[in-house]
Amino acid sequence: MKALVISTLTNQFFLMFLAIATGLLIGKIKIKSFSLGVSGGIFTGIVIGYLATNWAHGVAEGSTGYSDARRILSTGVVAQAFFTFFLLLFLVSIGLKVGSTIGSIFKRYGIKFVVIGVIIPAVSMIVTVGIYNAVLVKNPAITPHETVGMYAGAMTTTPGYGTALDASDNVDYAQVYQSASEEEKNKMLEKIDDTGALTAENTPSLSQEQVSVYKEAASAAISLGYTVAFPIGVLVIVVMLSLMPKIFRIDMAKETELYQQELNAIEETGKKIKPQPLNFMLLALVVVIGILVGNITIPLGSLGSFSLGDAGGVLLAALILSYVGEIGPLNFRMDPKSLNVMYQMGLIFFMAVVGLRYGYDVVSALAGSGLALAVSAIFVEGIAVLVSYFVGRKLFKLNWLILSGAIAGGCTSAPGLGAAISSTGSEEPTVGYGAAQPFAILANVVLCMLYFNFML
């Protein structure tokens, strides 16, 4: 009986639907005019994910439920496949729904999306370097490697994380050691041998074997910073985009009205295309094209390489194909009501899965040894989001409906896009997200590469 109860309570589908049901319930609670909406699932998911993983850590081998506990610890509370599937379902549906307006938006806003997409990573990197030099450098356990990993995690940028790992592996650490101060040398030697046997005094230079050991330790340090900061980065952008309309007294009804007036003022070109009923064959085709596009690697010479990844490729393909409309007999404009159901389902499940998968990491980071990196991640992302808000609203006069999406795109955060859609009550943030995200990915890759030229 006990085994049956444990098996049920740790079932992936049970936990997903539990997080969704409780999340939507919490999302309906209003404090004045504020509510979490579908973003509630990420918070109930965090609680449930933490409790499930914490339980799994305490199950001894041979005990009832041991196999369920091992599964949670090895593959997560819910599998990565659910995360990817619901993310792609959300992005392809919302991209096809709003893509028809992307041409009009670019006519009006153009380069402003590029600026928003670049300014968030740039400000975040400046804050990262500032925090390290002012605070983190005093912590003997934190090096520039944990710091750049923290930056990539706060920006939720997997391409940036991969670039940091690659850049670190190509650094000449023997030369870095020679030009380092005594304190910096001792930090490096601590990574090579944590017994304290190696010191700057008895180690005038690094052997090839020691360099190899240090490179492995550096990669592990980058991964640690990324792992600690990633869930914090997700949480920060979701909370900020949910609260900013209230903090800055943004009248959503007025923003929606003004946005529609802006669209109406832009001259439409091309023929009108009648949407067809939901076509799953074309939906799947868009995803296939998007994944192919997302996996195209563009070389950047000495700065590494750049790709959109599956999520970025699928959203870009959906937006462009919906904008084009028809290609021969294929009509990519589909019934908005059907697409609305699809994207809502994808978004609701995706938010819950994010919470379930990263709940334990969030709580552990805030309560454990990663606290300094976690708190730093809050400032790294939070300051950049605020700067981009003032640039977008005060300088560029952008409507909040698309600026909120552009901010999420600048943070390369699909959960942030979900929060923007939920808080605005509109799908239009997707256009801003799709326009800003590619430039943010590119900026993250370049900045992570440049980081090692200045910090080591």
N, C-alpha and C positions, 0 to 999 in steps of 0.2 A: 504493500500500500504506500509506504514511504517513497519507494523508488518511483511509483507511478506519479505521485504528487510532484516530486523533484523533476521528473522528466517533462511533465506538463508545464511547470513554472519556468523551466529553462528553454522551452521550445521557442525557436526563433520567431515563428509566426504568431504565437501567443504574445510574446513580448512586443512585437511590432504593433499589433492591433491594440494592446494595452496602452502603449505609449501614445498611439494616435487618439484613442478614445479619451484618455485622461487629458492629453494635450489640447484637444479641441474643446473639451469642457472648460479647462483653465483659460483657453483663448477667448471664450465668450464672456469672461468676467471683465467688467469695465470699471476702471478707476477714473471718475469724471468721464472724459470722452476717450480714454486710452484703453486699448485691449491688445493682447498679443496675437489674436487671430490664429492662423495656422502655425505661426512660430511657436506656439505653446508646446507643440510636439517635441521640439528640440530640448526644452527644459525638463519635461517629464521623462524624455528619453535619457537625459543625463542622470537623473535620479535613479531610474530603473537600471541603466547600464552600470552605474557605480555599484549599486546593491548586488547585482548579479555577479559582477567581476570580483567584488570583495568577498562574496560567498565562495566563489571558485578558488580563490587563493587559500582559503582555510580548509579545504577538503583534503583529507589525508588519503594516501594511496590505499586502496582496498576498502575504503568507506563507501556507503551507499551514495550514488550520484557522482562517483569519481570520474566516470567516462564523460558525463555531461560537463563537469568542471574543467576537464582537460580540453574539451572541445571549445569552451568559452575562452580559455587562456591561449589556445593555439590559433583559432580563426576569428575570435571576437564574439561578442554577444550575438550579433548577426553577421552573416558572411559579407565580405567585400563585394560580392556579386550583386547583392541587393542594393548596395550604395550606388554602384555604377549603373545598374539597370534603371532605377527610379530617377537618377539624375539625368540620364539620357532621354528617358520618357518625358520628363518635365521640360527639358531644353528643346527637344524637337517639336513638341506640341506648342509651346509658347512662341517659339521662333516662327513657326508656320502661321500662327494666328496674327502676329503683329508685323511680320516682315513686309507686308504690302505698303506700309507707311515709311519704311526706312529711307527710301529715296527722298521723300519730302523733308524728313528730319535732317538729312545730310545737306540738303540745299540750304537750310536755314542755319545750321549750327557748325557744319564742316569741321574746321581745325580745332574747335573747342573740345571735342571729344578726345582728340589726341592729347591735348594739354592735360585734361583731367586724368586720362589713362597713364600719363607719364609722371605727373606731379605727385601722385600718391606714393608710388615706389621711391621716387627721389627724396621726398620729405622723410619717408620712413627710414631710408638709409642714413640720412643726415642725423636723425634722432638716434638711430642705432649706434652710430659712431660716437655721438655725443655722450650717450648713456654709458657706453663702454669706457671711454676715457675719463668720465667724471665719477663713475660709481663702480661698475663691474670689474674694472682693472684691479681694484683693491681686494677682490675676492680671489684667493689663490686657486680656487677650483674652476674659475671661469677664464677662458682664453678667447682670442679672436675667433676661434673655430666654433665654440658653443654660441658665440654672439651672432655670427653670420647664419648659423642654423636657426637661432631664435628669430632673426629677421625673416628668413624664408618661411618659417612657421607662422609668424604673425601675419604675413602677407598671403598665407595659404597657397604658396606658389611651389608646386612640385617641380616645374622646370628650373626655377631659381635654386631649389634644393639640390637638384641633380647637377646644375652648373657649379655650385659651390663645392660639391664632392669632387668633380672633375678638375676644377681649378686648384683645389688643395693638393690633389695628387701630382700636379705638374710643378709645384713650387720646389725650388732648390733649398731644402731645409738646412743642408750643410752650410750654405752661404748665409742663410738667415741667422743661423746659430752664431756664426763668426761675428756678425755685425750687431748682435743683440747685447743688451745690458746684462749685468750679472743676475739681476732679478728675473729678467725674461729668460735667460739661459736656465735658471733653476726651475722655472715653470715648465719649460720644454723637457727638461730631464725628468721631472716628476711624471710626465706623461709616458716616458720611456720606461722608467723603473720607479714604482711608487714606494720602494723600500727606503728611499733616501740615500742609498749608497752612492749614487752619482751626484756630483755637485759641480758647479762652475769651476771650482778650483782644481778638481782632479780630472776634469773632462775638457781639455782644451779644444777638441773638435769632435764631430760626430762621425762614427764609422758608417759604412754603407748599411750594415745590419741595423744600427740604431736609427738611421734615417727611415728605413722600411718600417720599423716598429712605430716610429713617431707618426708616419703617414697613416698607419692603421688606427692609431689612437686619435689622430686628427679627424678622420672620417667618422669614428664613433662619437667624437665630441660634437661634430656638426649634426649628426643624427639625433643626439640627445637634445640639443637646442631646438631642433625642428619638431621633435616629438612633444616636447613640453609646450612649445608656443603654438602649435597648429590648432589644438582645440580652443585655446584662449583666443586666437585670431578669429575663429568661427564665431565664438560667443560675443566678442566685442562688436563685430560688424552687425550682427543680428540685433543686439541690444541698441546700438547707436541709431541704426536706421529705423528701428521701431519707435525710439524716443525723440529723435530730432524734430519731427513735425510738431510735437507738443512743446519741446523746449524753445524752439524758434518761432512758435505761434504761426505755423503755416496753415492757411485755410485751404483744406484739400478740395472743397467744392469750387472755390475760386480758381485754384490751380488747374483743375480739370476743365473749367470753362475757358480759361485763357489759353490752355494748350489746344483745345479744339479750335479756337479762333485762329491761332497761329497756323494750324494745319489747313484751315479753310482759306487762309490768305495766300497760301503757296499754290501756284498754278500747277494743276495736275496734267501730266502728259501720258500718252498711250491710251489704249482702249480699255474699257471696263471689262473685267473678267468676272463671270458669275461663279461663286464658290460651288464646288461639287460636294456630295456627301463624303463623310470620312472614308478615306481609302487607305487601308492598312498596308497594301502593297507599296504605295508611294511613300507612306510614312516610314516603312522599313528601308526603302530605297534611299531616302534622305539621310537616314542614320548611317547606312553603308557608305554613302558618298562623304558624309561628315567625318567618319572615322578614317577614311582614306586621306582626306585633306588634313585632318589633325595629326596624322603620323608622318606627313611630309616634313623632313628636316631641312631647314635653310641654314647653310653654313655662314658664319659671321667672321671668318678669318681667325685672327688671334683671340677674338672674344668668345669663341666657342660656336654654338649652334642654337637654333630657335625652332620650336614647333608649338602648335596650338594645343596638342593633346586631343583625346577623344571628345571631351566635353566642349572645348572651344571650337573644334572642327564641326561638330554636329550643330551647335548653335549658329555658327557662321553659314553653314550650308542651308539650314532651315530659313534663315533670314533672307539670304540671297535668292533662293529658289522661290520663296513666297513672293518676293518683290518682282522677280521676273514673271511669275505667274504661269505661263504656258510655254512648254517646249515640245513642239510637234503635237502629238495627241495627249501628252501628259499635262494635267492641270494640277498645279501645286497649291492652288487656293482652295481650302476646304472649309466646310461648315464651321463657323466660329463657335457655335454652341457645343458641338461635339469636341472640338479642340479644347474648349474651356474645361469640359469634364476630364479630358485626358491630362491636361496640365495640372489641374487641381489635384487629381489623384497622385500624379507623379510627385508634385510638390509636398503633399501631406506625408506620403510615405518617406520621401527623401529626408525631410526635416526630422522625422522620428528616428530614422536609421542613423543620421549624423549624431544625434544625442546618445543613442544606444552604443554606438561604436566608440565614442570619445568621452563618455561620461566619467569613466574611471580615471582617465588621463587628466581631465579637467580638475577633478577633486584632488587627485594626488599631487598635481603640479602646484596647486594653491596651498596644500597642507604640508608638502614635503620639501626636499632639498632643492627642488627646482623653482622655489618661490621667487627668487631674485630674477630669474629668466622670465617667469610667468608675468610678474609685475612689469618688467621691462617691455614685454610684448604688448601689454595694455597701452602703455604710453606710445610705443612705436606706431601702432595702428591708429590709436585714438587721435593723436595729434595730427597725423596725416589726413584723416577723415575730416577733421575740423577745418584744416587749411583748405582742403579741396571744396568744402562747403562754401566758405567765404569767397574763394576764387570763382566758383561756379555761380553763386547767387549774386554777389555784390559786383564782381568784375564782368562776368559774362552774361549776367541776367538770365540764367537758364531756369526753365520751369522745373519745379521740384519733381514732377513725374519722371522726367528723363534724367535729371541730375542724380536722383537717388539710385537709379540703375547704373549710371556712369560711375558713381562712387563704388558700388558693389563690383563693377567691372574693373576699376582701378585696384581693388583689393583681390581681384581674381576669385571672388567668393560667390559660388552658386547659392549657398544658404543666405548670403547677404541679399542676393537678388530676390529670393523667396520672401525675405523680410520686407524688402522694398515694395513688392507686389502686394503683400498682405497689409502693410501700413497705409499705402496709398489707395487701395481698393481698385487698382487699375493694372492692366498688363503692360502699359507703355514703358515702365522702367526697363523692360527687356531690350528695347531699342538702344537705350543709353548703355546698357551692359554690353551688348554685342559690339557696339562701336568702340568702346573704351578698352575692353578686355585684351584684344590682341596687342595693343600698344603697351599695356601694363605687363603682359608676359614678356615682351621684348625688353622692356626697361629692366625688369627683374633679372633677366639673364645677363644683360650687360653690367648691371650694378654689382651682381654677385661676383662676376669676373673681375671687375675693377677693384672690388673690396680688397682682394689679396695683394694688389699692387701698392695699396696705401697703408694697410694695417699690419703687414708683415715686413 
